[in-house]
C-alpha cells in the first residue's frame, strides 16, 4: 500500500486544510510505515495505520494525532477560514474541521483505554462527550479533561495512578505522570461570536457616543437639544 493512493489527503489539500509541504510529509511517512509493516513486527511500528479508504474526517484526525498536521498551525488555519471563504464553502470546511477535531479527541481517549487506564464504560462515556470545538492535544490532557467533566472522579484518578505505577505499561506510566503534572487545558479553534453579542457591542457603542456628545455640549456651554436630552434620559 502506498500513501499516494490516499485520496483523502489530496482532498484535504484541495480544501486548503493541508499545505503542500504537510501533504508531501504525510505521503512520505505513510510510505515508510507501509514498508516497515512488510519487514518489522507490528509492535515495532510507531506510526498508527491509516486505512486505504479512510474518509476526510478520519484522515484529518490521523494527521492531528500523529502531529503531521501541527496542532497550533491547524487552529490558526481554521481561525483564518472566515477571511478566505464564505457561505457553503466556509461551512463545509468548518464542519470538517470540527468533525476532525472530535475524532482526534476520541483517538486520545482510545489511547487511554488501550493502555488500560480506562474501562469500557468510562471510554464509551468519554466518546459520547468529547467536544468538536476544543482540541484535546494529548492522552494526558484527555485524562485531565475527563476529571474536569466529572467523567472520572479524583478518587478514580488516584486509583488509576496507583495501579499504573505498579502494573502499567511504560506509555501508561508516562501518560499518568504527565496528567498529574500538566494542568487541564484545551485549545479552541476560532468560533464566530453569537449574533446577540455583536448587537450588544453596537448598542454599547451608541450609548457611549451619546453620553460623550452630551458631556461635550455641556462643557462647551452649548445647550443640549431635546433629542440629546431625551437620549440621555432613556439611557438613565
N, C-alpha and C positions, 0 to 999 in steps of 0.2 A: 504494500500500500504506500503510495507517495502522497505528500501533502498537497501537490498541485491538483489533485482530484477533489480537494475540499472546496466545493463551490461556495460554501457559506463564508469562507474567508474573503473570497473575491466580492461577495455580496456586501459584506460589512465595509470593505474598502470603497465600493461604489457608492455607498450611502454616506461616506465621509466620516465614518466612525472608527476607521482604521487607516493609519498612514501607510504610505508605500514602504517605508523602512520597517514598520511593525509587521506588515504583511510578509515581507521577504524573510524577516527573522522567524516568524511563526512557521512558514513553509520549511525553512532550514531545520528548525527544531523538530518538526514532525518527521522529516526525512531521517534525521539522526535516530529518533525514537523508533521508527519503523525498522531501521537497520539493526538496532540493538535488540529488538524483540525477536529477531531471527537468530541471534547468536548468544544472547545472555538470558539467565533466569529472570523471571518476571520481578522477583524481589530486588534485583539489582538495577531496575529501571526507575528513575526518579520522575520522569515526565508522565503525568496522567494521560491516558489514551483519549483521543478524540475520535469518535466514531465517524466512519466514512460518510454516513448520511446525516450527520449532525445538522440541526437547523440553525438559524441565525442566533436565537436566544441561547441555546446550549453552547454554541461556538464562542459567543461573547463572554459568557460565564467562564468558560475554559480559559480564554485569553486573560481575563482578570485574575483568575485563581492561580495561574502559572506566572503572573507578572509579565507576560509577553505584551500585554496591554497595561502600561503603567497606570496605577490607580489614580494618582493625582492628576496626571495628564488627561486621563479619561474624564474625570469630573470637570476639569476646565473645558474640555471639548463639549461636553453636554451643556455646560453653562453658556457656551457661545452659540448654541444652536439657534436660539431666537433671533440672533443677529444675522444669521445666514439663510434661514428658511422661514416660511410662513405657511399657514393653513394646513392642508393634509400632509404636505412634505415634512413640516415640523412635527406634527402629531405622530406620524409614523416613526420618526427617529427617536422621539422622546419615549414613546411607548416601548419601543425595542430596547432602549437603554434601561428603563425601569425594570422590564422583564429580565434582562440580562443581569442586573444587579440582584434581583430577587433570587434568581437561580444560583448566582455566585454565593449568596448568603446561605442558601441551602447546602451548597457544597462544603462550606466552612462548618456547618452543623454536622454534616455527614462525616467529616473527618473525626469529630468528637465521638461519634457512635462507633466508627471503625476502630478507634483506639480504646474502646471500652470505657469511655468517660461518661457516656450516657446510656440509658437503657432504651428500648424500642419506644416506649410510651413517651419518654422525655424527648426523644428525637422527633417523633411524629407531631408532638405539640409545638416544638420549635419550627418544624417545617411549615406548619399552618400559620405561624405568627410572623415569620421573617418579613421585614419590610422590603418594599421595592424602591423607596425613596431615600434609603440610608445604606451606605456601603459598609458592611462589617468586614474589616480588612483582613482578619486572620481568625483561625480557630480559637486562639486565646481570647480575642475580643468577643467572639461568639459566646464563649463561656460566661464572660462578664455581662454580656447583653442578656443572656438567659436569666441571670440573677437579678438584673435591673428590671426585667419584665415579669419577675415573680414566677418564672417557669422552673426555676431552681432556687431552693431556699439556701440561706447561708450555711445551715447545718448540713444540707446535702452536698454543698460545695466542699465543705471541710471533710466530709466522709470520702468524697472522690479524691481529694488531695492525699488523705491518709492511705487509701487503697492503692493509689497510683505510685506513691513513694516507695512502696514495698513490692508491689506486684505488677506495676505498669510497664509499658514499653518505653523505650528511650524517647520516642516522639511524644508519647503521652505525658511523660515527666516534664519535657520541655514546654509543652502547652500549659500545663498546670503551673509551672514556675513562672512563666510569662504572665499568665492570667492573674496570679497573686500579686505581681509587681506592677503590672500595667493597668492604669485606671481605665474605666469604661469610656470609650469614645468611638463615635461612628462618624463617617463622612457623608455629608448630604450633597447630592447633586443640586444644580440650580432648580428652583421651583418658582414659577410665576406667582407673585403675591395675589391673594384673592381680590376681586373687583372692589369689595367694600372697603378694603384698606386704601386703595387708590382714591376712592371718593372721599374718605375721611381726611386724607392728606390735603386734597384740594380744598375741602371745606375749612380746614385749619388755616391754610394759607390765606383764604379770603377773609377770615376773621382777623388774622394778624394784620393784614393790609388795611382793613377798615379801621382798626384801633390806631394803627400808626398814622393814618391820614387824619383822623380826628385829633390825635395828640399834636400833630404838626400845625394844624389850623389853630388850635387853642394857644400854643406857644407863640405863634406868629401874630396873634391878635385878631385873626380872621374869625368871624362868627361862623360856626358850622351850619351847614344847610340843614333844612328839615329832613332831607333824605339821610344825611350823615347821622343826625341825632336819632332818627328812627332806627338806623342800623346798629348804633351803639347800644340803644335801649334793648333791642332784640337780643344782642349778644349777652348783655347782663341778665 
